[in-house]
């Protein structure tokens, strides 16, 4: 008995949906990470204004690393 073709059409759709969810969760995690980094940097500068430049450098590096997660997810999915 031959299986209907419609039964196997769901697999590509599920793969696309799971890829989209994967990228969306990575973007959400990166956005939360960037927000936490910014909050920590603002708090640190508020406590020690003289160290604003080193804190800014560290915050920018940390934000770049947090945002790289989204690019990894995009490259893995597409």
N, C-alpha and C positions, 0 to 999 in steps of 0.2 A: 504494500500500500504506500503510495507516494504522499509525502507531507506537503501541505499547502505552502506556497511561497510567502504568504502573509505572516506565517509564524516566525520566519527568520528575519523579517524586516525590522523587528523591534531591537535587535542587537546594535545596529549602527546608531539608532536613535538614543538608546541608553548610553552608548559610549560618548556621544556628543553631549548629552546632559551631564554625565559625570565629569567630563572635561570642563564644562562651564562652571559647575559647582566647585571644582578644584581651583580654578583661577579666581573665582569669587571669594572663596575662603582665604586664599593667599593674599588677595588684595585687602580683605578685611583685617587680617592679621597684621599686614604691613601698616595699614592706617592706624590701628591701635598702637603699634610699636612706635610709629612716628609721633603720635600724640603723647605717649608716655615719655619719650625722649625729650620732646619740647617742654613738657611740664617739669621734668627733672632739671633741664638746663635753666629754665626760668627761675626755678626755686634756688638753684645753686648761685646764679648771678645775684639774686635778691639777698642771699646770705653773705656773699663775698663779691661786691661789685668790682674790686680790683682785679679779679681773675676772669673777667668777662671774655677776653680774647682766647685764652686756652680752653675755656668751657665751650665757646662757640666752635672752635676747631674740632673738639671731641664730639660735640653734638652733630655737626655736619657729617663727620665720618660715620657716626652711628646711624644717622638717618639714611645715608647712602647704602649702608649694609642692610638695613631693614627693608628698603625699597627693592633691593636686588632679589628678594624672595619672590616678588611678583614676576620679575623677568625670568627667573628659573622656572616658575610654574607655567608661564606662557610658552617658553621654549620646549618644555616637556610635553605639553598638550598639543601644540600646533606644530 
